[in-house]
Amino acid sequence: MATVSFDEVGKVYPDGTTAVTDLELEIPDGELLVFVGPSGCGKTTALRMVAGLERISHGEIRIDGRVVNDLPPKARDVAMIFQSYALYPHMTVFDNIAFPLRAQGMPRKEIRATVERVAERLGLAEHLDRRPGRLSGGQRQRVAMGRAIVRHPKVFAMDEPLSNLDAKLRGQMRVEVMALQRELGVTTIYVTHDQVEAMTMGHRIAVMRDGVLQQCGTPQEVFDRPANLFVAGFLGSPPMNLVAGRLERGREGLTCRIGDQALVLDPAPAGLEAHAGRDVTVGVRPEHLDAGPPGAAGLAASCRLVETLGSEQLVHAELPSGGGPIPVVARLDADRRLLPGEALTFTVRPDRLRFFDPETGRALDGAAEVAADERSRVGAAG
C-alpha cells in the first residue's frame, strides 16, 4: 500500500496534443480515487502515467514517496486492470492468475496455495480449469482482478474495468470491487466515464476536462458544491438546472431575478451579498425543486411534459420570461400528478441554490475554496 502523488504532472504528445495539464493531486494510502470525465479528458492518460505505460512530459509522480518518472512499469509495483480483461485465451483460469507469481519465481506449492485462496475469495474456485472463452464477462473480470491481487501490489490501476458488462452485472461488480478494495486496503485509482460508478465507488472523485482537473472531493461534496459550471452540468442525471439570473438588493433583502420573477434569498447564502448587482448563472438540482400549488411563494411555472419513472417522475417545466420560456427539470415523487399545461409553483431552499460567474464559470459560493483545500487544481468552465 502507498500514497500516490501527482506534482504538476503534464503530458504533451509529439504532435503537440496536450492530454494532461499540471495535474496536482495526492491520493492517500488505502484510498479509492475515481477519475471521471468525458471521453478525451485525460483521465486514462493520468492512470497510464502512474502505471508507467505513458511517459510524463513534466512534473513528478511519486509512489510511497519515491519518484517513479523513469522507472519501468514492472518496477513500480502497480497492478493494472484493463477494460478488455487482457487475459491469455489459451491459458486456464489458474494459469492466468498464477502468471505473475511464476514470473516472480515463486515455488509451485506457494503458487497453488495463493491462487486457490484468491480464487475462493473471488468465487472462481470451481472454474480454475476453464479457459476464459468459457466464462461470462463478470467471471473474466474476476480473473483479471485475481491476477492483480496475487501480486500484493502497492497500487491498483483500473481502467474502466466494468464498461463491457451489462447494466445488472455492472451493478453487482461495483459492489464486489468496493468490498474487495475495502478488505485489501490497497490504494486504488479507478477511471470511468460512468457517473454512477464514480458517485457510488469513490472515496473521492476527481473530475477532469480537457486535461485539467476541475474539482476533487468526496462524491457528495462535488455533487452539492460544484466548483464551476462544467462540474455542475456534468454530474447528475438529469444534470443541474442552469439558468441566467441577476442578484439584486431590495427591501426584502437579497433577491435573485430569474426571467420575469424575483426569488427572495432568505437567508442569503454566505458571501453572496458581495455580488449584488451582478448577472449570475443560477444552478439547482432537479431533486431540490419542490412543487407547490399555484400562487405559493416561489417560482411560477408551467408543466410541459412528465416522464414517469415508477417511484418518481421528471417534470419538464417552463418559467415565464420576456426573452422566451426558461426550461427547468424537477425530480418529484410520483404521488403528485401533473399534466402538461398545468400551472404550479417551484419552491427551493436558498441554501440549495448554487451561483456561478457566467463569464469565468467559477462558483461564487466557496466551492472553489473547498476544492483548493483538497490540493486540487480547479479549472475554469470555459
N, C-alpha and C positions, 0 to 999 in steps of 0.2 A: 504494500500500500504506500501511497505517496501523494504529496501535493504537486499539482501541475501549475506552472506559471507561464503566462504569455507577457513578455515585456516589450512593448512597442513592435510587435511582430507584423511584418508585411510580406506579401507575396506578389511579385510582378513577373509575368511571363516574358520570354524573349521578344514576343511581338508587341510588347508594351501594355498588354491587358493587365489591369490591377485586379487581383482576386481578393486580397485581404489588405486592409489599411490600418496600420498602427494599432493592432489588437492588444489591449491591456486588460488582463483578466487573471485572477487567481482562483484555482479550484482546490479547495481544502481536501485533506486526506479523508477518504471514505465518502465523498460527496458524489451524487449522481447529477451531473450538469447536462442539460439538454440545449444544444444549439438548434434554433428553429428559425425558419425564414423561407421566402420563396425560392424557386429554382434560380441558381446562379448568384446567390447572395454571399457565397464564400464559406458557408458552414462546413461543407465536406472538405474543402481545402484546408481549413483550420484543423480539422481532425487528422487529415493525412499528414500535415506537418508535424503533429505530435508523434505519430507513428513512424515518421521518417520516410514516408512514401512520397513526400514533396519536400524539396529543399526550400528553406525560407530565404527571402531576399534581404531582409534586415531584421534586427531585433534579436531577442533571445527567448528560447523555450527551455524551461528548467523542469526536470522531474526529480522530485525529492531533493531539491536544492542543487542539482547537478545540471550544468548546461549541456544540452544534448544536440545542439545545432549540427555538429559534424559527426555524430555517431550514426552508424548504420542501423537499420531497423532492428536487427537481431540483438543489438547491444542496448536497446532502450527498455527492454522488458515491458513492452506494450503488446497486449493481445488484441488483434483486430478481428472484428466480426462483421462480415460483409452482407450487403443486401442479397447477393447471389449465392450465399452459403459457402461457395468456394470449397466444396468437398471433392475428394478424389472418387470418381464414379466406379472405378474398378476395385476399390478397397471396401471392406466391410465397415460397419459402424465402429466395431472395436478398433480396427486398424486406423480409421480416420482419427478417432480420439487419441489413440496411442502415438500417432505420428510425431508430435513434438517431443514426447518423452524418449522415443527411440533416437531422435536426433540429438538429444542431450546425453545419450549413452546410459540411461537408467537400466538397471538389471531387470530381466524378464519378469521375475516374481513381483517386484515392486510395480512394474508397469501394469500387470494384470490386476493387482490389488487396487491400484489407483484408478484405473479405467472402470472397473466394476463398481467401485464406490461412487464415482461421479455418475455413471450410467444409472445407478439405483436412484440417486438424488433427482435425476432428470427424467425418470420414467422410461428409460431406454434399456433396462436390463434384459428384456425379452427380445430385443431387436439387435443385439450385438453381432449376430452372424449375418445380418442382412446387408445388402448394398443400398446406397442412397436412392437408387431408382425405385425401390420397393417401399419407400417411406412417404408419408404425407409431408406437406410443406412445413407444418409445425414440428414434426419429428426431425426433419432435416435441419431446421433452425436449432433445435435442441442439440443435435450432434455438433453443429458449428460452435455452440456455446460450450459444450463439453470439451471440445478440443482446446478452447481458450482457457477454461477453468483449470484443467490439469496442469497447466504451466505455473499456476500461482503467480500471475504477473502483478506488477505494481499498478498497472492501469489497464482497464478495458476501454477499447475504442470501438464504438458500434455505429456503423454507417447504414442508417435506415434498414435495420435488420428485419422489420416486420412488414415492409411495404408490399411484399409479394403474397401475403396471406389474405384470405377473405376477412370480411369485417368481424364475424363472430370469433374466428380463430385469433385474429389480431388482438381482440379484447382479452381473450384468455392468456395470450402470450405476454401482454403488457403486465398482467398481474404476476405471472411467473418470473419475468425479468426483474420486476421490482422486489419480489420476495427473495430471489436469489442474490441480488445485489446487496440487499439489507443483511442477509445471512453471511455473505462473504466479506462485506465491508470494504470491497475494492473500489478505489476511485474510478469512476466511470464517466466517460464523455460519450454522449449519445446524440446522433444527428437525425433530425426528422423534419419533414415539411408538414406533418400532421399535428394540428393544434391540440387535438385530444390527447395524443401521446405526450406532447410537451407539457400540457397542463396537469395531467394525472401522474406522470412518472418523475418529473424532475424535482429534486430538492430546490434547485434554482433553474431558471430558463434564461438563455441569452439570445435575444432577438437580433438577427443580422439583416442588413440590407445593403446591397451594392458593396460588399466587402467591409462595411463599417458596423461595429457593434452599436446598436441603438439603445439597448437597455438590458440590464441584468438584475434579477432579483427573484424572490420566491414567485411561484405562479400567481398567487393571489395579489401580491404587490404590483406586479406588472399588469395584471388584468384590471385592478381597481385604480391604479395611478400610472397610466401610460406616460412616458416621458415626452412623447411627441405624437404628431398626427399619424405617422406611419404605424407606430405600435398600436395606437388606438384603433385604427382601421383594419389592422392585420389580425389581431386576436379577437376571438369571439365569433359565434355563428348563431344568428346574424351578427355582423360587426357593430361596433358602437355607432349610434346616430351622430353625425357631424353636420351641424348647421351654422350658418352665419348669424352672428348676433352683435349687440353693442351694449357695453356696460355704461349705465347712467346713474347718477346720484340725484335722488329726488326727495320729496317729503317723507316717503315711506322707507327711505334708506337706499341701499344699492339695489338697482334692478338690472335685469338683462332683457333687452328688447330683441325679440325673435319674430321676424315678419311684422305683422300688424299688432302684436301683443307684447306686453311687458310682464315679465315674471319677477316677482319680488324675491330677493335673496335674503331671507331672514331665518337664521343668521347667515351673514355673508361668509363664504369660505375664507380662511385665513390668508392674508396677503393680497386679496383681490381688490380691496379698496384703492390701492395704489394705481390700478389700471382703469379707474373710472374715466369715461370719455373716450375709450378706445374701442375700435372694432375688434371682435374676437371670434374664434370658432368655438362653438359650444358642443360638448360631447356628452352623451348619456347612453348608457347601455339599455337595450330593449327590455331587459328584466327589471330595470329600475323605474320604468314608467308604469304608473297605476292608472286605471280608468275609472273616472268618477262620472256622475250624471252631468248632463249639460247645465251650464250656469255655475258650477262649482268653481272654487278658486284654483287656477292653474292655467293650462293652455288649451283653448278650444280647438277641436279638431273634427275632421270628418272621416269616417271609416271608408276606405276604398275597396279593400278585399281582405278576406280572412283565410289563413292556412290553418286547418285543424290538424293537430298532431296527437290526438288522443287525450292525454292528461293536460295538455296546454294548447294554446293557439298563438299564432303570429298574426298580429293585426297590423296591416299596412294602412296608414292613415296620412292625411294631409293637414298641415297647419296653414291658415289663411295668410296671404302675403300679397301686397300690391305688385310685387315683381313676379308673381306666379306661385302656385301652391308649393309648400315645403314638405317633401316626403319624409316620414319617420316610420319606424317599425317598433312595435311593443310586443313583448312576450307576456301573455296573460294566462291566468288559469282558464280552463275550459268551461268553468261554471258561468262566466259572464258571456252571454250570447250576443254577438254583434252582427249586424247586417250591413252590406255595402250601402253607403249613403247615410248611415245613421250618425247623428251628432253625438259627441262625447267630449269629456274634458280629461286631459292628462295631468296628473299631479306627480310631482317628483320632489324629494328632499334636496335642498340646496347642496348638501354635502355629497350627493350622488352625481352632481354635475362636474364636468371637467372643462377647463378653459385653456385655449391654446392661442398663441400668436399666429394669425393667419399668414404672415409673411415668412417667419422662420420655421413655423410648425412646432416650436418648443412649448411645453406646458407652462402655464402661468401659476400653477398651484403647488410648486415644490417637488413635483415628481422627478425633475432633473436632479435635484439635490439628493433624493433617495437613491437614484442610480449612481451618482458620484460616490456616495458612501459605500457602494458595493465595489468600488475601484473599477468601474466600468466606463468606457468611453461612451458618451451619449451623442448620437448623431442627430443632425438636423433632418427634418422631414423632407426637405427638398433636395 
